[in-house]
Amino acid sequence: MPMPADAATVGEILATLEAAGFGAQMAARPGAMILCFTCHVETPASGVALQALGRTEGASDPADMLAVAGLTCPHCGAQGTVVLGYGPDSDQDDADVLVSLGVGRG
């Protein structure tokens, strides 16, 4: 699912994904795992279907470099979002999840 070019903030990206049915929440966990808050099951990020990805660029502040992924949980089928940092200031758990999802450097 492509993100609209004008969705520049995390809030706008989340709103776009929520309007498309991605209402559940998910989180990055150590070891490149994704936690689904609907079924409370942790899954390797490589086993979670990435449906959409939007990014904020952080042109003036690297801490604003965030990716919002639209994912489908393989256990319960919930469609949800996870907000992940990327770039020089990213958390290691977030970076590992992005790489396992096929985004970012490997």
C-alpha positions in Angstrom: 0.0 0.0 0.0 1.7 3.2 -1.1 1.8 6.2 1.3 0.5 9.5 0.0 3.4 11.8 -0.9 1.9 14.5 1.4 1.8 12.3 4.5 4.8 14.0 6.1 4.2 13.4 9.8 3.9 10.3 11.9 0.3 11.3 12.8 -0.6 11.6 9.1 1.0 8.3 8.2 -0.8 6.6 11.2 -4.1 8.2 10.2 -3.7 7.0 6.6 -3.0 3.4 7.8 -5.8 3.4 10.3 -8.2 4.5 7.6 -7.1 1.6 5.6 -7.8 -0.9 8.4 -4.6 -1.0 10.3 -6.1 -0.3 13.7 -4.1 -2.7 15.9 -0.8 -1.8 17.6 2.4 -3.6 17.5 5.9 -3.1 19.0 9.5 -4.0 18.3 11.1 -6.3 20.8 14.7 -7.5 21.3 16.0 -10.1 18.8 14.1 -8.7 15.8 10.8 -9.7 17.2 7.4 -8.0 16.8 4.8 -8.1 19.6 1.1 -7.9 18.5 -0.9 -6.2 21.2 -4.1 -7.9 20.0 -3.1 -11.6 20.6 0.0 -10.9 22.7 2.2 -13.2 20.6 5.8 -12.3 19.7 6.8 -13.3 16.1 10.1 -12.9 14.3 9.8 -9.8 12.2 10.9 -11.8 9.1 7.6 -13.8 9.5 5.4 -10.8 9.7 3.8 -9.5 6.4 4.9 -5.9 5.7 1.9 -4.3 3.9 2.9 -0.6 3.9 5.7 1.7 5.0 5.8 5.4 5.5 8.8 7.5 6.7 9.5 10.9 8.2 12.7 12.3 6.9 14.1 14.2 9.9 15.8 16.7 7.7 16.5 19.1 10.5 16.6 16.6 13.4 17.9 13.0 13.0 15.7 12.1 16.0 12.7 12.7 13.8 13.7 9.9 11.4 10.8 7.5 12.0 9.3 4.7 10.0 5.6 3.6 10.4 5.0 0.0 9.2 1.7 -1.5 8.4 1.9 -5.1 9.4 -0.4 -8.2 9.5 0.1 -10.6 12.4 0.5 -14.1 11.3 -1.1 -15.5 14.4 -4.4 -13.6 14.7 -4.6 -11.7 11.4 -4.7 -8.3 13.1 -3.6 -5.4 10.8 -1.6 -3.0 12.8 1.1 -0.4 12.9 4.5 -0.1 14.6 6.6 3.1 14.8 10.3 2.5 14.4 13.3 4.7 14.6 15.8 4.5 11.8 19.1 6.3 10.9 21.9 7.3 13.2 19.8 7.7 16.4 17.8 4.6 16.0 17.3 2.1 18.8 19.0 -1.3 18.1 15.7 -3.2 18.5 14.0 -0.9 15.9 17.0 -1.3 13.5 16.9 -5.1 13.8 13.2 -5.2 13.1 13.5 -3.0 10.0 16.3 -5.1 8.6 14.3 -8.3 9.2 11.3 -6.7 7.5 13.6 -6.1 4.5 13.9 -2.4 5.0 17.3 -0.8 5.8 20.7 -2.1 5.6 21.5 -5.7 6.3 
